[in-house]
Amino acid sequence: MITLKELMLIKPEDFKKKVILIDEILSWFSLLDASWIHSGDPKDPHAELTSGWCSNGFFDCLRVLKYINLSDILADQLGKKIRKIIDYTKVDWVIGSPMAGITFAHDVARAIDAPINMCVEKDPADPKGKRMIWKRMAIPEGDWVLQIEELTTTAHTLNEVERAIREGNPNPVNFLPYVGILVHRPPKLPVDYYDQRIVVALIEKEIWAVPPEECPLCKQGSKRLRPKTNWKELTGKN
């Protein structure tokens, strides 16, 4: 088992010809305190997702992707999977979402030799920060776009990014029928809410997510917390 010190020293070039197993990637998340599963005890808090739904598990990808060596390695691993499925010479644009998805999408674009990387922006007029806009760039008609996300649960952000680009671009946009995702953690597999787009993921783990009125932990008195701003309280770690 790799140690935290060893993890910080690994080099992307050492993994260029290797395929990393999911269990090893999950061990990186564990070492970096970037994943959490509820204990089952209603006295312990549970996660409130960006969508407003409740969940018994969470991945904080930024805790991993902030390390440049790890982001490069994981992007290259996802790139390997993408290259097996997609003729990457047809990928003209790789687009991610704010915030963690921005740099990860850039690293994936480099891994598959896509010529252009860009991101959508959060609409400053939306106080909840959920609406996205696309206004700085114009995707030429005929170009192909690959969407990349660092994490997807309910597909709200994923679908919002696509909507923003389609509505904000002056030309029709060709989205490839695939979405590259670092951590795909839907409430139930298989999913049916990606509009026939196929998910290419490094980590795929079914973790439940339900509206608050259907949440068993809420009904038992468990406290809801937004993970990224209450991580220590949520995980019980110092």
N, C-alpha and C positions, 0 to 999 in steps of 0.2 A: 504494500500500500504506500503510495506516494505521500510525502509529508508536505506541509504548507511551504516550508522553505524550498524544497525541491520543485514544487509547483511554480513558484515565482521565477525559477531559473531555467525552466524548460524553453527550448528554442523552436520556433515554427518550422525551421528547415529540417528538424529531426522527425517531423511528422508528415512531410510531403508525400512519402510513399506508403504511409500507414493509414489504416482505417481504425479509428478509435471506437471501441464498444460503448454502448449507452451507459453501462454500469460505471465505466471509468469517468465519463463526463459527469455523471451524477455525483461521483465521489469528489470531483472538483467543486461542484456547487456546495456540497456538504462542508468541505474544508473551508470554503470562503463564507460560510454562514449565509448562503444565498437560496436555501430552500427550507420549507417548513411544512409539516403535516400536523393537523390537530390531534391532540392526545385522545379525544373522545370524552374527556371530562368536561361537563358543561360549566364548571367553574373557570375553565380556561377560555380566553377570548378566541374569536374566529375572524376570518378575513372578510372585509368588505371590498369587493372588486371595483374597478373603474366604472363598470356598467351599473353599479348599484346592487348587484347580486351578492349573495353570501357564498363562501367557499370554505372547505376544510383543508385547503392546501394552497401554497403560493411559491412561485419562483421569482426572485428579485435578480433579473439578469444583469442589471447594471453592476452589481457587486462582483460579477465575473468579467463582464466586457470592459470594465474600466482598466483592466490589465491588457496592455497592447499585445503581448505575446499570446495570451489566451484568446483574445478576439480574433487575431490572425489565424490561429490554429482552428478554431471553431468555424470561422468563415470558410476556410479552405476545405474543411470536412464537409460542410454543407454544399460547397461548390462542387465537390466530387460527386455528390448525389445528384445535383442538378445537371451536371454534364452528362451523366448516364441516361438522363431522360430527355433533356432538351438540347437541340442543336444550338449551342450557346452563341454561334456566330449570328444568330437571329436576334439576340438580346441587344437592343440599342440603348435602353435605359434601365437602370435598376433604381427603384424608388422605395424609400423607407418612410417610417412615421416618427414623429418626435415622441420621446427624446432618445431612448436607448436604441431605437431602430435606425437612427440616422447614421451613426458611425459603423454599426454592424452591416447595414446595407452597403456602405462604402467598401468595407472589407470584402464582402461577398462579390461586389462588382469587380474588384481587382482580382479576386480568385478565379473568376470565370472569364476574365479579359473583356468585360463589357466596357464600351468606350465612355459611357456617361452615367454618373450617379447624381441623384438629386433627392430632395425630401419635400413633403408637403409641410405646411405650417399650421399651427393652431390659430384659429380665428380669434383675434383680440376682442372682438365684439361678443364672444361667447363667455360669460362669467364662469361656466362650468368647465371650460377648456376641452370640450369633447368634439366640437365642430372643427373640421379641417378646411383649409383653403389652398388653392393652387393658382398663383398669379405671377410669379417671377419669370417663369420659363414657358416656352411654347414647344410642345412635342410635335414635330413635323408629321404630317399625314403619311402613313406607311411605316413609321417606326414601330418597333415592338418593345413593350414594357414588361418587365418582370418585377413583381412586388415582393418585398422582403420584410418580414417582421421578426423581432427578437422573441416575442411571446404572443400567443393567441389563445384565448379562452372561449369567448362567446362570439368572436368575429366582428364585434362592434367597430373597433378601430380599423380593422382590415377593410371592412365594407365602406367605412367613412372615407378612408384614403382613396379608394376607387371612385366613390361618388364625387369627391372634391376635384379629382383630376379630370373626370369626364365632363363635369360642369364648368370647370375653370379653364380648360384648354380650348383654344380657338378652333382646333381641328378634331375630328373623330380620333379616338385613341384605341390602338390595338393592344389589349392586355393578353399576354400569354396565358393559357389555361392552367397555370400552375402558380403556387405561392410557396416561396421558401421561408421556412420558420425554424428558428433555433429550438424553442420549446413550444410544443403544441400540447395543450392540456385541456381538451374539451371536457364538458360534463358527461358526455356519453359518446362512445365510438360505435359505429362510424357516424360522422356528422353529415348533415344535409343542408347546411346553410351557407355554403360557399359558392353558390350559383354555378355549380358544375366545375369549379376550379379544383385542381388536384393539389393536395398538400404534400410538399416534400419537406420533411422535418428531421432534425437530428435526434431530438427527444420527443417521444409521444407517450403521454401518461394521462390516463383517465382520472380526473379529480372532479368531484361533484361541484356544481355551481347552480344555485337556485334563487329565485326571487325571495326577498325577506319574509314574505307571508307564507312561504313554503319551507323555510329553513328550520330543520329539526333542532339546531343549536340555539337559534333565537327563541324557539318555543320553550327551551329548557333554561333560559335565562343567561345564556352565554353572551358576552359583550362583543359587539361588532367593532372592528378596527380597520382603518386603512393601513395596509402593511408597510408601505414605503415610508410613512411618517410616524409609524408606531411599532417599528420592527422589534425593538427590545422588549416592549410590553407584550407583543403578540407571541414572540418565541420564548419569552422567559429567560433570555440570555443577556448577560451583561456586555 
